[in-house]
Amino acid sequence: DQQVKQNSPSLSVQEGRISILNCDYTNSMFDYFLWYKKYPAEGPTFLISISSIKDKNEDGRFTVFLNKSAKHLSLHIVPSQPGDSAVYFCAASVDGLTFGKGTHLIIQP
Amino acid sequence: KAGVTQTPRYLIKTRGQQVTLSCSPISGHRSVSWYQQTPGQGLQFLFEYFSETQRNKGNFPGRFSGRQFSNSRSEMNVSTLELGDSALYLCASSLEINQPQHFGDGTRLSIL
């Protein structure tokens, strides 16, 4: 049973526009959420996190939104750049990290 | 600052053998976690160590084990290898528990 779901396996966005990646979770015990970016042949790279007591966290071009009532998490990237093309994983923590299966973001020039 | 280092990068074993993978965390990080990544299952949590103690364990059989040393370095061991154990094994470290984890580039294990 997948406790963290990323329902879009891939997403294509034009350079300069906003990229919105979505994530849903089922376990209400999760208290900390993270987004990671992964390039081929490399380990995931931490992007941004949010505690369950907040509903928004910003870091430069990256903003994460948390809607606890809907059990939904999203990552906004503005503006999208070619180097943002990668696989993005959301993860949730209670005892160890539980990862979604990832969304492949493709930034079109 | 050096990142998380995993050795070896690639490993080929046969069924029934055992294997030990090594992870050196970022200097000062006390928490080390291990994950298995496969195309079908994605990234799955194996276990987490903090101050030489296993804090959490994922849903994997007892053939998978690990330990952490006093310098925070960690090893994981898989005994009686099966074909399905072929995967990328990733190690991640963090300063403390429930802080962002930083990943190494993994060990690619292939079972023949």
Boltz contact constraints between the chains, C-beta under 6 A:
constraints:
  - contact:
      token1: [A, 32]
      token2: [B, 98]
      max_distance: 6.0
  - contact:
      token1: [A, 42]
      token2: [B, 105]
      max_distance: 6.0
  - contact:
      token1: [A, 43]
      token2: [B, 90]
      max_distance: 6.0
  - contact:
      token1: [A, 43]
      token2: [B, 103]
      max_distance: 6.0
  - contact:
      token1: [A, 43]
      token2: [B, 104]
      max_distance: 6.0
  - contact:
      token1: [A, 43]
      token2: [B, 105]
      max_distance: 6.0
  - contact:
      token1: [A, 43]
      token2: [B, 106]
      max_distance: 6.0
  - contact:
      token1: [A, 44]
      token2: [B, 103]
      max_distance: 6.0
  - contact:
      token1: [A, 46]
      token2: [B, 100]
      max_distance: 6.0
  - contact:
      token1: [A, 49]
      token2: [B, 100]
      max_distance: 6.0
  - contact:
      token1: [A, 95]
      token2: [B, 56]
      max_distance: 6.0
  - contact:
      token1: [A, 96]
      token2: [B, 45]
      max_distance: 6.0
  - contact:
      token1: [A, 96]
      token2: [B, 48]
      max_distance: 6.0
  - contact:
      token1: [A, 96]
      token2: [B, 56]
      max_distance: 6.0
  - contact:
      token1: [A, 97]
      token2: [B, 45]
      max_distance: 6.0
  - contact:
      token1: [A, 99]
      token2: [B, 42]
      max_distance: 6.0
  - contact:
      token1: [A, 99]
      token2: [B, 43]
      max_distance: 6.0
  - contact:
      token1: [A, 101]
      token2: [B, 42]
      max_distance: 6.0
